[in-house]
Amino acid sequence: MPTATSTAGDGQQRQRRDRMHYLYIAVIAAVVLGVIVGFAFPGFATELEPLGEGFVNLIKMMISPIIFCTIVLGIGSVAKAAQVGKVGVLAIGYFLAMSTVALVIGLIVGNVLHPGEGLRMAEGAAAEAQQEASGSEGTVDFLMGIIPESLVSSFTEGEVLQTLLVALLAGFALQKLGPAGRPILRGIEHIQRLVFRILAMIMWAAPVGAFGAIAAVVGDTGWDALASLAVIMLGFYVTCLVFVFGVLGALLWVGAKVNIFRLLRYLAREFLLIVSTSSSESALPRLIAKMEHLGVSKPVVGITVPTGYSFNLDGTAIYLTMATLFIASAQGSPLSIGEQISLLVFMIIASKGAAGVSGAGIATLAGGLQSHRPDLVDGVGFILGIDRFMSEARALTNFAGNAVATVLIGTWTKKFDTARARRVFAGDDPFNEATLLDEHAEPEATAETPERAKETVPG
């Protein structure tokens, strides 16, 4: 029989979860209200854009400290540096392979649908397209940009890859310190708790941010762009769905015996947050926390998730493919298969440099066309009208790809607790929405426990 103390604790935890449930109901209501205001008062709605930008900026403010704490704690708690290197190499190899698969799928669908045929491109879009192209950067600039100007500038400038580098150095340094570094690790643990508590407070502004973001984009775009570009939008959405549930779903089941529907249901609130803000970065801190809670070890999460946000851009790869074919066809200059492959391989490499930048998809598209096929750059301005809607599908696909990658790499490195995942999916071990922290002990390698190694997460 449960004691009075445990009953009271359960009641407080249930009340806390209920409060978060009301928060996400408020987010849904705010999205609906934003759509209504966008159509009814388009002029007023476009002025609400700062509400959405402000909320996303609040989330971005927390990304660098969260990544730093997560990676330092993950690496610092691992005895051998070789284990971290193994995870990193495996992650990069997986990301490159899946980007190639996404490119091939986008090429196939684009050549079947022939988006853009019969359209007349709007004139005067070149200036806007050139401005977008200036947001991209070359490979050398990208590599040099990973090195921060100082040890703390990565936190002040919000550069994810710079934070990743500093965190890796700090984590390996603490690893070399051994027992002398344990007090520092405990201090970083306390900082992590503070950071996640601040993030939980910021989340209560989500309905306001969602309302402003949705109202602004609906008020600015209306029905015209949706009607004229419905083919490429719907084709892009369907392609992303096929990739997520067909390719990623099959790979997740074969590689980890995890049902894709259960994983995405577990991350439902994060998907809602991405839809309402049109930014996958808004869900990055929660993905880190939830993957650890699901049973993936801290080192795997700390390396895979931040790296994936810069290199695992499956949705962006599909977008670059279909948008390029659309622009070329709409301008009466369709690309040959050879041109498609060469241009899009160039773009997917360039996209690594634009990763993490707001509007990275459209900037990479414009920059790639400018350097490879300048005669097609004018067409970028025509697709700008619906890029915001397509960016949501890009962000959702990228997010799903990173979640799947984290589980798979955790499984392949024997750092995924399948028994724990089963309890989480069943609802027996709920995620703590108040602290966003996992209070469980670090899961051990499943290979060390034969009974656990045989377990799978049922479909």
Beta strands, then each sheet from edge to edge (+ up, - down):
end
